Amino acid sequence: MLLRLRSIVIQIILLFLIISGCAASNPTSQPTVGLVFPQVRPKSIGQVPQAIASGELIIRGNCLRLEPANSQTSYLIIWNDQFLLEKTTISDLQTAQQVVVGSEVRLGGGEVQPEFFTHLAAPLNNACSGPYWFASEIIPN
């Protein structure tokens, strides 16, 4: 009887471990720990800027930035709500375009001012300063 009870307890523990392992690999789980990935609230903005910026997607501090070639500055990127960050890959869930941190990228959108922060889903980390680029889409190279 004791042996059977021990076997059942082990099976239950294994089941919990399997279930928790599956939940941890869910693609909608938390993005890369510590990396600032500001996004707008769904449907919080109407018309979006229609400019294009290109450069390298970099991490400076904990801030994900766009560093244009031959430029003295880099933009903190504020992402539209259809983007998802998984480890070092950003995916556009509407177009299936992807970009990896460290690669060259072209982003549709435009430069925005701090007044734009009223559209953010969460307060912006003070360590991430401007200028700011609102990314509305990843443009294929």
C-alpha positions in Angstrom: 0.0 0.0 0.0 2.8 2.4 0.9 4.6 1.6 -2.3 1.5 2.3 -4.4 0.9 5.6 -2.6 4.5 6.7 -3.2 4.1 5.8 -6.9 1.0 8.0 -7.2 2.7 10.9 -5.5 5.7 10.6 -7.9 3.3 10.6 -10.9 1.5 13.7 -9.6 4.8 15.5 -9.1 5.9 14.6 -12.6 2.6 15.7 -14.1 3.0 19.1 -12.4 6.6 19.5 -13.7 5.5 18.7 -17.2 2.6 21.1 -17.1 4.8 23.9 -15.7 7.4 23.3 -18.3 4.8 23.7 -21.1 3.6 26.9 -19.6 7.1 28.3 -19.5 7.6 27.8 -23.2 4.4 29.6 -24.1 5.3 32.3 -26.7 3.1 34.8 -25.0 5.1 34.5 -21.7 7.2 37.3 -20.4 9.8 38.8 -22.8 13.5 39.0 -22.2 14.0 39.8 -18.5 15.2 43.4 -18.0 14.9 44.5 -21.6 12.7 47.6 -21.9 10.1 47.0 -24.7 7.6 49.9 -24.5 4.4 49.4 -26.4 1.3 51.4 -27.0 -2.1 50.2 -25.7 -4.2 48.4 -28.3 -6.3 50.9 -30.4 -4.9 53.9 -28.5 -3.7 55.8 -31.5 -5.4 56.8 -34.7 -3.2 57.9 -37.5 0.4 56.7 -37.4 3.4 58.4 -38.7 4.4 57.3 -42.2 8.2 57.8 -42.2 10.9 55.1 -42.5 14.1 54.7 -40.5 16.8 52.2 -41.0 19.8 51.1 -38.9 21.0 48.5 -36.5 18.7 47.2 -33.7 20.9 47.5 -30.6 20.7 47.2 -26.8 22.2 50.0 -24.8 21.8 49.5 -21.1 18.4 47.7 -20.9 17.0 49.8 -23.7 16.2 48.5 -27.2 17.2 51.2 -29.7 17.5 51.9 -33.4 20.9 53.2 -34.3 20.9 54.7 -37.9 24.1 54.4 -39.9 26.3 57.5 -39.8 24.4 59.1 -37.0 25.4 60.5 -33.6 22.1 59.5 -32.0 20.0 56.4 -31.5 16.2 56.2 -31.1 14.4 54.4 -28.2 11.8 52.3 -30.0 8.2 52.4 -28.9 6.5 49.5 -30.5 2.9 49.2 -31.8 0.8 46.7 -30.0 1.1 43.9 -32.7 4.8 43.3 -31.9 6.0 40.5 -29.7 9.5 40.2 -28.1 10.8 36.7 -27.5 14.4 36.5 -26.2 16.2 38.6 -28.9 13.6 38.3 -31.7 10.9 40.8 -32.4 7.9 39.5 -34.4 5.1 41.4 -36.1 2.1 39.3 -35.4 0.1 40.8 -38.3 2.7 40.4 -41.1 4.9 37.6 -39.7 8.0 39.8 -40.3 10.8 39.2 -37.8 14.0 41.0 -36.8 16.7 40.0 -34.4 18.6 42.3 -32.1 22.0 43.1 -33.7 20.7 43.1 -37.2 20.0 45.8 -39.7 16.3 46.8 -39.8 13.9 49.2 -41.6 11.0 50.4 -39.5 8.0 52.2 -40.6 6.6 54.8 -38.2 8.1 58.1 -37.1 9.7 60.2 -34.5 7.5 61.0 -31.5 7.7 63.4 -28.6 7.3 62.6 -24.9 3.6 63.6 -25.2 3.1 60.3 -27.0 3.7 58.5 -23.7 0.0 58.9 -22.9 -0.5 56.0 -25.4 1.9 53.6 -23.6 0.6 50.3 -22.1 3.0 50.8 -19.1 5.1 53.7 -17.8 8.4 54.1 -19.5 11.6 53.3 -17.7 13.4 56.6 -16.9 16.8 55.0 -17.8 15.7 55.0 -21.5 15.9 58.5 -22.9 15.0 59.9 -26.3 14.8 60.6 -29.0 11.9 58.2 -29.6 10.8 56.3 -32.7 7.3 54.8 -32.9 7.6 51.6 -34.9 4.4 50.7 -36.7 5.8 48.0 -39.0 9.0 46.1 -39.9 9.7 46.7 -43.6 11.4 43.8 -45.4 14.9 44.6 -46.7 
